Amino acid sequence: MVFMKNLCEDVHAPFPTSVMTAAVSLVLCLITVPGNILICIAIIKDPYRELSTSFNYFVLQLALSDVIVGIFTEPAFVVWHIREALDYGVMDTIWIVHLTYFISCTASLLSLSALTLDRHLTVVSIRRMLSTRSVVHICVMIWLLSLTIPCIYFATGFYVFAFIFANTAVIITFVIVTFSYCRIYHKLKTQVTRWRSFCQDHMASKAIVMEKQVTRAFNLILTFFILCLIPSCIMIYIINLCDECDCIFIHWLRDLQFLLTLVNCSMNQFLYAWRMPSFRRAIAAILCNKWVVVNRYTIPPAPIRITISGDESSRTETLEFASPRKYKYITDTTDGTSNNNDNVLQPQNHIQITCV
């Protein structure tokens, strides 16, 4: 067994291999780009003002890295493998495909690690949430590492760097995800036992519900990680260490290890955003053009009635609040003045809010 003896770089890939890789990459591109762009817009716009947390900022970071996968890496795979299938010369441009692949996947794995550690910090640590400045610093560091580390590829070549990538980024991310969620699960189990000992059945029931949610989320994340990235690492080992493997087999492994990593990037949006009701609600509001306002109005503790009337439907509703709560509104300033009693929601449903 000799390292990197049989890489088959001088042997042309089979036609079905190139066509399959191009077709799957195109499908993954169509899945990755729209979903992650919607997630980014939902966090940036935040129509219901409930997504401004460090966890969701890391979800935004993860979505941005996956958008780059869908915009640059997967289209590059499509074009390159179509040219390969048509017997065009492609080896001169292979570095573009490899570099975009390593940059985007490094950013995605680092974002996944940061997101998981944030969950661990929130549940296990005394300091419950990272500050916005800390999140920004971590995100900047992620992109600096993602843009600099893959440059080692030019010194080592694809297969050596892929071997290094499999033994560092992928395995370290797997260890971080597994360790963090095991710690979170153990912390929740401890809390349930503690609250039951103090006869806090209501708090214990809440902790049990959270424990089940964490367990379900962890099982999904770990399942996709094991099904996608661990086989990709094994294929890298086979490509580099198998000196008697057939070249057709090597080419299939080469493309499959690419595709498995890209599948994991495409599935991140469903594992971390789409399964959360707050994200689905925000995206639905954006798609239906139900823009909720930017400003906030604090309703005092005394009971207050708010009458909401629609100009088009002529329907009136009265809401009564007995406790302090936040209300969001936009003041109509089209005439250069603002009236706190005539606040208008835009752009489509013309709703007037009047304190009575």
Phi and psi in degrees as a GROMACS rama.xvg file:
@    title "Ramachandran Plot"
@    xaxis  label "Phi"
@    yaxis  label "Psi"
@TYPE xy
-115.707  135.504  VAL-2
-70.449  128.355  PHE-3
57.9542  38.6548  MET-4
-85.7586  -36.4357  LYS-5
-124.812  80.6179  ASN-6
-97.4722  -10.7346  LEU-7
57.0408  33.5681  CYS-8
-71.3185  -22.8347  GLU-9
-90.1256  -3.44186  ASP-10
-101.81  130.502  VAL-11
-70.8088  140.764  HIS-12
-69.7192  147.23  ALA-13
-60.792  147.991  PRO-14
-58.0519  -46.8079  PHE-15
-60.4059  -33.8147  PRO-16
-63.1652  -46.95  THR-17
-66.4559  -42.198  SER-18
-65.8069  -43.6702  VAL-19
-62.0429  -43.9148  MET-20
-63.5731  -42.8211  THR-21
-64.0327  -42.26  ALA-22
-66.5873  -45.1608  ALA-23
-66.1454  -39.3443  VAL-24
-63.1555  -37.8608  SER-25
-65.1331  -43.7436  LEU-26
-62.5569  -44.1251  VAL-27
-63.2209  -35.7129  LEU-28
-62.6799  -42.5678  CYS-29
-68.8746  -23.6722  LEU-30
-85.4555  -41.5586  ILE-31
-71.0697  -47.5503  THR-32
-68.3175  -55.054  VAL-33
-62.4964  -43.5022  PRO-34
-63.6859  -44.7605  GLY-35
-72.0833  -31.9075  ASN-36
-65.1969  -41.074  ILE-37
-61.8856  -38.874  LEU-38
-64.4876  -43.6524  ILE-39
-60.9307  -45.0495  CYS-40
-63.9905  -40.2982  ILE-41
-61.592  -41.6567  ALA-42
-72.5793  -39.5266  ILE-43
-69.4341  -46.3743  ILE-44
-75.2887  -42.6443  LYS-45
46.9992  67.0496  ASP-46
-60.9442  -30.1627  PRO-47
-104.422  9.5749  TYR-48
52.1647  45.4944  ARG-49
-130.685  9.70409  GLU-50
-109.943  6.87069  LEU-51
-86.6069  70.5706  SER-52
-129.942  160.646  THR-53
-61.7242  -37.6241  SER-54
-59.1974  -46.9628  PHE-55
-70.071  -28.6115  ASN-56
-66.2553  -36.4386  TYR-57
-71.913  -31.6253  PHE-58
-62.0171  -40.1615  VAL-59
-61.3468  -43.7008  LEU-60
-61.2222  -43.8646  GLN-61
-63.8397  -42.5609  LEU-62
-63.9002  -39.8793  ALA-63
-62.7624  -43.0315  LEU-64
-65.4312  -36.5447  SER-65
-72.8764  -30.6615  ASP-66
-62.4884  -40.3463  VAL-67
-63.516  -38.3273  ILE-68
-58.255  -44.4658  VAL-69
-74.6259  -28.1868  GLY-70
-88.6139  -35.6001  ILE-71
-109.863  -54.8643  PHE-72
-67.3971  -52.9571  THR-73
-66.6254  -42.9122  GLU-74
-61.4784  -36.4196  PRO-75
-62.552  -38.2413  ALA-76
-62.9867  -42.9605  PHE-77
-60.5755  -52.3673  VAL-78
-63.1828  -46.1862  VAL-79
-63.4257  -43.2048  TRP-80
-76.0639  -28.0192  HIS-81
-65.3585  -43.9999  ILE-82
-64.2953  -36.6861  ARG-83
-64.645  -41.2243  GLU-84
-65.3871  -30.5915  ALA-85
-90.5185  10.5655  LEU-86
64.2526  29.0122  ASP-87
-82.3284  158.867  TYR-88
-72.3478  121.583  GLY-89
-124.656  -11.6904  VAL-90
-68.3521  -23.2509  MET-91
-70.059  -23.9744  ASP-92
-108.878  8.01893  THR-93
-63.5922  -27.4902  ILE-94
-64.2862  -29.9839  TRP-95
-64.4249  -45.0113  ILE-96
-62.953  -46.578  VAL-97
-65.2014  -43.2456  HIS-98
-67.3801  -44.8978  LEU-99
-62.6479  -35.8941  THR-100
-62.6331  -48.5773  TYR-101
-70.9367  -38.1247  PHE-102
-64.2689  -49.7494  ILE-103
-68.0139  -40.3423  SER-104
-71.6274  -34.9934  CYS-105
-62.9757  -44.6428  THR-106
-62.1177  -40.3607  ALA-107
-65.9214  -44.2363  SER-108
-69.2438  -39.386  LEU-109
-66.0044  -38.5526  LEU-110
-65.1096  -39.1372  SER-111
-62.9822  -40.7537  LEU-112
-65.4417  -43.9128  SER-113
-63.5025  -40.5602  ALA-114
-64.1298  -42.004  LEU-115
-67.0329  -41.8227  THR-116
-65.8082  -32.4763  LEU-117
-64.3195  -41.763  ASP-118
-61.8298  -41.8193  ARG-119
-62.0907  -42.8382  HIS-120
-65.1229  -39.4901  LEU-121
-65.3504  -40.243  THR-122
-89.7125  -41.4484  VAL-123
-94.0823  -40.4287  VAL-124
-81.0864  161.182  SER-125
-70.3881  -38.0588  ILE-126
-79.2511  108.476  ARG-127
-76.7813  -27.9423  ARG-128
-148.379  140.629  MET-129
-74.0333  147.669  LEU-130
-74.3217  161.407  SER-131
-61.6381  -37.7218  THR-132
-63.0254  -41.4685  ARG-133
-64.0198  -40.3592  SER-134
-62.0647  -43.9544  VAL-135
-61.8849  -44.1551  VAL-136
-61.6815  -41.8733  HIS-137
-65.7406  -41.3253  ILE-138
-64.9733  -41.0614  CYS-139
-62.826  -41.5676  VAL-140
-64.1391  -38.2141  MET-141
-59.5542  -45.5711  ILE-142
-71.9047  -33.6636  TRP-143
-62.8306  -45.2352  LEU-144
-65.6337  -39.306  LEU-145
-67.176  -29.9541  SER-146
-88.3768  -22.5091  LEU-147
-98.6783  -44.1085  THR-148
-58.6981  -44.7617  ILE-149
-63.0012  -14.0634  PRO-150
-65.8011  -17.7322  CYS-151
-59.6894  -24.5291  ILE-152
-54.0771  -36.5995  TYR-153
-68.0106  -25.3866  PHE-154
-89.9356  -29.945  ALA-155
-104.187  -25.717  THR-156
90.3126  169.047  GLY-157
-65.6413  -52.9061  PHE-158
-68.6557  -36.3082  TYR-159
-67.388  -44.5811  VAL-160
-68.3949  -35.9337  PHE-161
-61.8985  -37.6084  ALA-162
-64.792  -43.7578  PHE-163
-63.7197  -43.1441  ILE-164
-60.2967  -42.296  PHE-165
-66.0966  -34.1817  ALA-166
-87.257  -10.5377  ASN-167
-115.466  -74.8662  THR-168
-60.4239  -48.713  ALA-169
-68.8586  -50.1931  VAL-170
-67.4875  -40.2715  ILE-171
-63.8336  -41.9604  ILE-172
-61.9035  -41.8574  THR-173
-60.865  -42.6874  PHE-174
-65.4924  -42.7437  VAL-175
-62.7594  -46.3484  ILE-176
-62.034  -46.7006  VAL-177
-64.7961  -48.0683  THR-178
-61.6609  -45.5682  PHE-179
-63.9821  -46.2953  SER-180
-72.4219  -29.9183  TYR-181
-66.1191  -40.3638  CYS-182
-64.9546  -41.9817  ARG-183
-62.5182  -45.023  ILE-184
-61.8372  -43.2937  TYR-185
-64.7904  -38.7866  HIS-186
-63.9995  -42.3361  LYS-187
-66.9923  -38.5762  LEU-188
-62.3103  -39.973  LYS-189
-64.4922  -41.7536  THR-190
-63.057  -40.3201  GLN-191
-61.3881  -45.5387  VAL-192
-62.6544  -40.6907  THR-193
-65.8545  -46.872  ARG-194
-66.6012  -34.4893  TRP-195
-67.7003  -34.321  ARG-196
-66.9509  -26.8314  SER-197
-96.4888  12.6306  PHE-198
60.7731  31.7453  CYS-199
-95.0066  73.8997  GLN-200
-66.1525  -34.4015  ASP-201
-65.1758  -45.8498  HIS-202
-66.364  -37.3703  MET-203
-63.9046  -40.7114  ALA-204
-64.5569  -38.182  SER-205
-63.6152  -42.3926  LYS-206
-64.5148  -36.0424  ALA-207
-64.9836  -42.1848  ILE-208
-61.6512  -44.8769  VAL-209
-63.7988  -39.2294  MET-210
-60.7636  -41.7848  GLU-211
-66.5913  -38.8313  LYS-212
-65.0145  -43.6339  GLN-213
-63.4763  -42.2659  VAL-214
-62.8322  -43.6859  THR-215
-64.2961  -44.1119  ARG-216
-63.4839  -44.1637  ALA-217
-63.6784  -40.539  PHE-218
-61.8274  -41.9807  ASN-219
-64.4771  -48.0181  LEU-220
-62.5256  -46.4938  ILE-221
-67.4198  -36.1299  LEU-222
-62.1444  -49.1843  THR-223
-66.2097  -36.5653  PHE-224
-63.0383  -46.2932  PHE-225
-67.196  -41.0225  ILE-226
-70.8344  -28.2338  LEU-227
-101.639  -57.1082  CYS-228
-85.4626  -34.4475  LEU-229
-66.3857  -46.3034  ILE-230
-59.719  -34.49  PRO-231
-61.9121  -41.0142  SER-232
-63.9842  -41.8879  CYS-233
-62.6234  -39.8934  ILE-234
-64.3168  -38.0148  MET-235
-61.7083  -40.2626  ILE-236
-62.9511  -43.9058  TYR-237
-64.0231  -44.5237  ILE-238
-59.8911  -41.1738  ILE-239
-82.1436  -24.9607  ASN-240
-110.445  -18.8266  LEU-241
-84.6284  109.572  CYS-242
-96.4267  1.45999  ASP-243
-120.435  6.90782  GLU-244
-74.8789  146.899  CYS-245
-68.3382  146.427  ASP-246
-64.6894  -34.1273  CYS-247
-62.1164  -42.5434  ILE-248
-62.9792  -40.7066  PHE-249
-62.848  -42.2291  ILE-250
-66.1031  -38.3277  HIS-251
-64.2023  -42.9306  TRP-252
-63.7562  -39.8712  LEU-253
-57.5329  -48.1175  ARG-254
-75.3789  -35.6972  ASP-255
-66.348  -38.0965  LEU-256
-67.2947  -32.1014  GLN-257
-62.3677  -52.4551  PHE-258
-65.2353  -37.6933  LEU-259
-62.6391  -39.5134  LEU-260
-65.8971  -39.7817  THR-261
-68.9432  -34.0438  LEU-262
-62.7859  -41.935  VAL-263
-61.1747  -40.242  ASN-264
-64.3842  -36.0937  CYS-265
-70.5983  -31.1495  SER-266
-83.3413  -14.3182  MET-267
-56.8599  -38.7707  ASN-268
-62.1254  -34.1975  GLN-269
-78.8361  -31.6579  PHE-270
-76.6331  -32.9071  LEU-271
-112.867  -15.7234  TYR-272
-127.786  -57.3323  ALA-273
-63.6163  -25.7896  TRP-274
-78.8575  -7.02739  ARG-275
-94.8268  127.98  MET-276
-58.189  -35.4803  PRO-277
-63.497  -38.0645  SER-278
-69.7293  -44.3194  PHE-279
-62.0008  -38.9936  ARG-280
-66.3424  -42.6342  ARG-281
-66.3972  -42.5578  ALA-282
-66.3523  -39.0847  ILE-283
-63.0657  -39.3412  ALA-284
-64.3055  -39.0356  ALA-285
-68.7509  -43.959  ILE-286
-67.2333  -32.6163  LEU-287
-88.4936  4.55565  CYS-288
60.8402  34.0695  ASN-289
-95.8457  77.5012  LYS-290
-78.3307  121.609  TRP-291
-93.9127  149.02  VAL-292
-69.8531  170.18  VAL-293
-93.9335  -40.6476  VAL-294
-78.2199  164.115  ASN-295
-126.8  144.405  ARG-296
-129.07  126.44  TYR-297
-91.3357  119.69  THR-298
-82.2162  128.298  ILE-299
-65.6009  168.019  PRO-300
-64.4521  -30.0478  PRO-301
-65.8264  147.693  ALA-302
-56.9583  138.703  PRO-303
-142.751  143.957  ILE-304
-107.113  135.741  ARG-305
-121.847  124.388  ILE-306
-100.824  124.66  THR-307
-112.193  119.517  ILE-308
-122.399  140.303  SER-309
-102.559  131.726  GLY-310
-68.1421  -33.6116  ASP-311
-84.3634  -41.316  GLU-312
-90.6497  -12.3884  SER-313
56.2278  32.7768  SER-314
-104.223  139.678  ARG-315
-120.361  133.391  THR-316
-126.084  145.131  GLU-317
-119.955  126.253  THR-318
-112.045  140.087  LEU-319
-125.019  127.838  GLU-320
-116.352  141.645  PHE-321
-118.125  4.27199  ALA-322
-141.029  158.553  SER-323
-64.0167  136.849  PRO-324
-157.082  162.555  ARG-325
-87.9304  141.419  LYS-326
-131.575  135.929  TYR-327
-105.025  139.443  LYS-328
-153.865  161.773  TYR-329
-118.864  131.199  ILE-330
-88.1433  132.501  THR-331
-74.8642  113.698  ASP-332
-118.777  30.3889  THR-333
-67.3704  -27.7048  THR-334
-97.8379  11.0032  ASP-335
87.7992  -3.20082  GLY-336
-125.535  164.179  THR-337
-129.553  141.506  SER-338
-125.587  117.044  ASN-339
-65.0336  -17.3333  ASN-340
-92.1629  -6.91442  ASN-341
-125.441  81.0934  ASP-342
-103.646  136.04  ASN-343
-120.008  132.886  VAL-344
-91.4693  134.263  LEU-345
-122.785  163.97  GLN-346
-103.798  -21.8102  PRO-347
-100.542  -60.5458  GLN-348
-74.8  107.399  ASN-349
-83.4647  97.3763  HIS-350
-113.387  131.206  ILE-351
-106.457  136.638  GLN-352
-116.193  123.069  ILE-353
-128.724  128.583  THR-354
-81.3789  129.673  CYS-355
